[in-house]
Amino acid sequence: GAVVSQHPSWVICKSGTSVKIECRSLDFQATTMFWYRQFPKQSLMLMATSNEGSKATYEQGVEKDKFLINHASLTLSTLTVTSAHPEDSSFYICSAREAGIASNQPQHFGDGTRLSIL
Amino acid sequence: AQSVTQPDIHITVSEGASLELRCNYSYGATPYLFWYVQSPGQGLQLLLKYFSGDTLVQGIKGFEAEFKRSQSSFNLRKPSVHWSDAAEYFCAVGAFGNQFYFGTGTSLTVIP
């Protein structure tokens, strides 16, 4: 149980294009989803917290106009990297917390999306 | 401020040997502690968690961890390592809210 699917798993695109990454909770409802960024050989850095039906909360230093987050349903959150540039190349991971579960419970992680901007 | 420290960036052990991965945390209240494992190019899988109660917690794949409040530590252990255990291991502290704080990870190499 508690499977989180992330799509695509790998994307390569030209500089200046926008890329959308989807995060789906397959067998549970997730009122809260999280987006992380991971640089090679480094830890995960929380980018934003996405709550269903409301605006995302971004961490300090994360450009909300650059990284658009939408959480339109209880099973889907999307991250759109707008006008992507090579410095945006990274591994992006989403996680989700089940609805109705206490906020100290573990998050369930997707398998990540490797984004490469040429 | 909340933080998680994993002092060992990389550890190499022989298959069948015991393993201990260190994790120290700094948090103002009772922490919720987690260990995750990440295989190359993949997401994170929860190994075990500690909220309260027995300070020795058992997880999946034969892993266990011990919470020591006096040392602000939550070290991960396994009595006999298998080659399939080679991966990146992350310790995390969960705040009552949404924030998770991750350590920088420990890369485990297993020698046959």
Interface residues (C-beta under 8 A of the other chain):
Chain A: V4 Q6 T32 F34 K41 Q42 S43 L44 L46 T49 F91 I93 S95 R97 S103 N104 P106 Q107 H108 F109 G110 D111 G112 R114
Chain B: Y32 F34 Y36 G41 Q42 G43 L44 Q45 L46 K49 F51 F90 G94 F96 G97 N98 Q99 F100 F102 G103 T104 G105 S107
